[in-house]
Every structure is written in C-alpha cells, then in structure tokens.
Amino acid sequence: MSADSFRHVLAILDGEPEDYRHVIARAVELADAEHARLTLAKTRGPVWLAHGVTAELIPETVSLSSLLLGDDACLSLRRLLGRGDYDLVVADERYLRRKRRLRRLLQRADISTLAVARGERDRSALAQEPAEPNPARHA
C-alpha cells in the first residue's frame, strides 16, 4: 500500500437501505481498490437493517465493521473522528447538505470527504475535500 492510499473509510448511512445503497456502493468501490478497511456507521434505527444490503454489495476482500451512532449522530461522529482513524468519509450529498455541524466538523478535522449523489458514481460538487488521502495523516 502506498502512502497515497486510504487506510480506513467511514461510510455514514442515514435512513432506509434505499437511501444509502449508493453510499455503500461507492465506499466499497474505494475501499476495495485501496485495500482499505471499511466502517459502516448507521445514524439511526437498528444496525441490522444495513446487513441485508451489505451482504450483497460488499465482497469478502473488504475488511468490514459496522456500528450504530448514538441519539446525537453528530456528537457520536465527532468522538469517532476525533480518534484519527479515518482517512475518508463517504456520505449521501443530501445528508451532508442538511448537517452543517457535521460539515464543519469534517473541515476542522481535515478529513477527506466524498458526497455521493443518489444514482451517480461521480463525486458531488458538495464534497469539501477531493477524494484523495491527506498525506499529512500518513506521516
């Protein structure tokens, strides 16, 4: 793995499976290409709802973990991201647009962010950072 690779991708899943299937697909694509670990963070509802979707979308070659964020998803994400384990956050563009606190948190943490539009595989104009790793995080 080169210094330019992502080591750990965090995918934020909000709503029902049809609302975040495109986020999982893009996060899996990136994690698989970079041989990175992937964490699926569900904002609400039972985390098991994501398992049916993940079973069909995630190849065995991707190291996967999942978690359910607390009642205050932004506070839970702040704590999670504060550990410095993640190189890239992938989320639905509409979710990021609605969550101003989360956008500020990601900018302050200097974590690359990829906003994924439903039905598109391309990067959204809402992404705060290009989907490239932060070389300073690998030093």
C-alpha positions as a LaTeX table, in Angstrom:
\begin{tabular}{lrrr}
\hline
Residue & $x$ (\AA) & $y$ (\AA) & $z$ (\AA) \\
\hline
Met1 & 0.00 & 0.00 & 0.00 \\
Ser2 & 1.45 & 3.34 & $-0.98$ \\
Ala3 & 1.44 & 6.48 & 1.17 \\
Asp4 & $-1.26$ & 7.87 & $-1.15$ \\
Ser5 & $-3.74$ & 5.13 & $-0.26$ \\
Phe6 & $-6.74$ & 5.30 & 2.04 \\
Arg7 & $-6.34$ & 3.04 & 5.03 \\
His8 & $-9.76$ & 3.36 & 6.64 \\
Val9 & $-13.01$ & 4.56 & 5.04 \\
Leu10 & $-16.05$ & 5.60 & 7.08 \\
Ala11 & $-19.43$ & 5.43 & 5.31 \\
Ile12 & $-22.26$ & 7.32 & 7.01 \\
Leu13 & $-25.62$ & 5.62 & 6.41 \\
Asp14 & $-28.78$ & 7.60 & 7.07 \\
Gly15 & $-32.36$ & 6.44 & 6.64 \\
Glu16 & $-33.57$ & 3.25 & 4.99 \\
Pro17 & $-31.47$ & 0.93 & 2.78 \\
Glu18 & $-32.75$ & 2.54 & $-0.43$ \\
Asp19 & $-31.49$ & 5.88 & 0.94 \\
Tyr20 & $-27.90$ & 4.73 & 1.41 \\
Arg21 & $-27.29$ & 1.88 & $-1.05$ \\
His22 & $-25.37$ & 4.27 & $-3.36$ \\
Val23 & $-23.15$ & 5.38 & $-0.43$ \\
Ile24 & $-22.25$ & 1.78 & 0.39 \\
Ala25 & $-21.53$ & 1.00 & $-3.27$ \\
Arg26 & $-19.13$ & 3.95 & $-3.63$ \\
Ala27 & $-17.44$ & 3.32 & $-0.27$ \\
Val28 & $-16.94$ & $-0.35$ & $-1.13$ \\
Glu29 & $-15.51$ & 0.56 & $-4.53$ \\
Leu30 & $-12.93$ & 2.85 & $-2.90$ \\
Ala31 & $-12.10$ & 0.53 & $-0.01$ \\
Asp32 & $-11.68$ & $-2.45$ & $-2.32$ \\
Ala33 & $-9.48$ & $-0.54$ & $-4.76$ \\
Glu34 & $-7.21$ & 0.70 & $-1.95$ \\
His35 & $-7.34$ & $-2.48$ & 0.18 \\
Ala36 & $-8.68$ & $-0.30$ & 2.99 \\
Arg37 & $-10.86$ & $-1.14$ & 5.97 \\
Leu38 & $-14.47$ & $-0.02$ & 5.74 \\
Thr39 & $-16.69$ & 1.04 & 8.64 \\
Leu40 & $-20.42$ & 1.50 & 8.10 \\
Ala41 & $-21.88$ & 3.96 & 10.62 \\
Lys42 & $-25.69$ & 3.90 & 10.75 \\
Thr43 & $-27.19$ & 7.14 & 12.04 \\
Arg44 & $-30.45$ & 5.71 & 13.36 \\
Gly45 & $-32.54$ & 2.60 & 13.56 \\
Pro46 & $-31.27$ & $-0.91$ & 14.07 \\
Val47 & $-27.85$ & $-1.56$ & 12.56 \\
Trp48 & $-29.07$ & $-4.94$ & 11.33 \\
Leu49 & $-31.09$ & $-3.12$ & 8.65 \\
Ala50 & $-27.82$ & $-2.49$ & 6.84 \\
His51 & $-26.74$ & $-6.14$ & 6.89 \\
Gly52 & $-29.09$ & $-7.28$ & 4.10 \\
Val53 & $-27.75$ & $-4.55$ & 1.84 \\
Thr54 & $-24.13$ & $-5.11$ & 2.82 \\
Ala55 & $-24.23$ & $-8.85$ & 2.20 \\
Glu56 & $-24.98$ & $-8.30$ & $-1.47$ \\
Leu57 & $-22.73$ & $-5.25$ & $-2.01$ \\
Ile58 & $-19.56$ & $-5.99$ & $-0.08$ \\
Pro59 & $-17.06$ & $-8.55$ & $-1.37$ \\
Glu60 & $-15.25$ & $-10.78$ & 1.09 \\
Thr61 & $-12.00$ & $-9.00$ & 0.24 \\
Val62 & $-13.14$ & $-5.84$ & 2.09 \\
Ser63 & $-12.50$ & $-5.74$ & 5.83 \\
Leu64 & $-15.80$ & $-4.55$ & 7.31 \\
Ser65 & $-17.12$ & $-3.30$ & 10.62 \\
Ser66 & $-20.42$ & $-1.62$ & 11.42 \\
Leu67 & $-21.77$ & 0.47 & 14.24 \\
Leu68 & $-24.85$ & 2.37 & 15.29 \\
Leu69 & $-24.29$ & 6.00 & 16.22 \\
Gly70 & $-25.94$ & 7.37 & 19.37 \\
Asp71 & $-29.01$ & 9.60 & 19.61 \\
Asp72 & $-26.88$ & 12.61 & 18.68 \\
Ala73 & $-25.23$ & 11.31 & 15.50 \\
Cys74 & $-23.05$ & 14.40 & 15.09 \\
Leu75 & $-21.66$ & 14.09 & 18.64 \\
Ser76 & $-21.01$ & 10.38 & 18.09 \\
Leu77 & $-19.27$ & 11.14 & 14.79 \\
Arg78 & $-17.15$ & 13.85 & 16.46 \\
Arg79 & $-15.93$ & 11.34 & 19.02 \\
Leu80 & $-15.35$ & 8.69 & 16.37 \\
Leu81 & $-13.49$ & 11.02 & 14.02 \\
Gly82 & $-11.53$ & 12.54 & 16.89 \\
Arg83 & $-9.62$ & 9.28 & 17.27 \\
Gly84 & $-7.97$ & 9.98 & 13.91 \\
Asp85 & $-8.58$ & 6.52 & 12.47 \\
Tyr86 & $-10.29$ & 7.56 & 9.24 \\
Asp87 & $-8.77$ & 8.87 & 6.02 \\
Leu88 & $-12.02$ & 9.30 & 4.11 \\
Val89 & $-15.69$ & 9.85 & 4.95 \\
Val90 & $-18.32$ & 8.89 & 2.37 \\
Ala91 & $-21.92$ & 10.10 & 2.79 \\
Asp92 & $-25.03$ & 10.99 & 0.85 \\
Glu93 & $-24.87$ & 14.53 & $-0.53$ \\
Arg94 & $-28.34$ & 15.36 & 0.83 \\
Tyr95 & $-27.35$ & 14.20 & 4.31 \\
Leu96 & $-24.22$ & 16.37 & 4.26 \\
Arg97 & $-26.19$ & 19.32 & 2.94 \\
Arg98 & $-28.60$ & 19.06 & 5.90 \\
Lys99 & $-25.88$ & 18.58 & 8.55 \\
Arg100 & $-23.99$ & 21.85 & 8.86 \\
Arg101 & $-22.36$ & 20.82 & 12.16 \\
Leu102 & $-21.02$ & 17.67 & 10.53 \\
Arg103 & $-19.63$ & 19.61 & 7.55 \\
Arg104 & $-17.78$ & 21.95 & 9.91 \\
Leu105 & $-16.50$ & 19.01 & 11.93 \\
Leu106 & $-15.11$ & 17.32 & 8.82 \\
Gln107 & $-13.46$ & 20.54 & 7.63 \\
Arg108 & $-11.82$ & 21.13 & 11.03 \\
Ala109 & $-10.67$ & 17.51 & 11.26 \\
Asp110 & $-9.09$ & 17.82 & 7.78 \\
Ile111 & $-10.59$ & 14.51 & 6.69 \\
Ser112 & $-11.25$ & 13.95 & 3.00 \\
Thr113 & $-14.98$ & 13.82 & 2.33 \\
Leu114 & $-16.87$ & 12.38 & $-0.59$ \\
Ala115 & $-20.52$ & 13.41 & $-1.05$ \\
Val116 & $-22.28$ & 10.84 & $-3.21$ \\
Ala117 & $-25.37$ & 11.75 & $-5.20$ \\
Arg118 & $-28.07$ & 9.12 & $-5.42$ \\
Gly119 & $-27.88$ & 7.36 & $-8.75$ \\
Glu120 & $-24.42$ & 8.74 & $-9.51$ \\
Arg121 & $-20.99$ & 7.26 & $-9.05$ \\
Asp122 & $-19.21$ & 10.58 & $-9.59$ \\
Arg123 & $-18.08$ & 12.93 & $-6.90$ \\
Ser124 & $-20.57$ & 15.63 & $-5.99$ \\
Ala125 & $-19.80$ & 19.33 & $-6.03$ \\
Leu126 & $-20.68$ & 19.30 & $-2.33$ \\
Ala127 & $-17.55$ & 17.38 & $-1.35$ \\
Gln128 & $-15.49$ & 19.55 & 0.95 \\
Glu129 & $-12.25$ & 17.86 & 0.03 \\
Pro130 & $-11.21$ & 15.95 & $-3.06$ \\
Ala131 & $-11.42$ & 12.21 & $-2.54$ \\
Glu132 & $-7.68$ & 11.95 & $-2.07$ \\
Pro133 & $-5.90$ & 10.97 & 1.12 \\
Asn134 & $-4.34$ & 13.60 & 3.30 \\
Pro135 & $-0.57$ & 12.88 & 3.07 \\
Ala136 & 0.00 & 14.50 & 6.48 \\
Arg137 & $-2.13$ & 11.77 & 8.09 \\
His138 & 0.29 & 9.10 & 6.86 \\
Ala139 & 3.43 & 10.74 & 8.20 \\
\hline
\end{tabular}
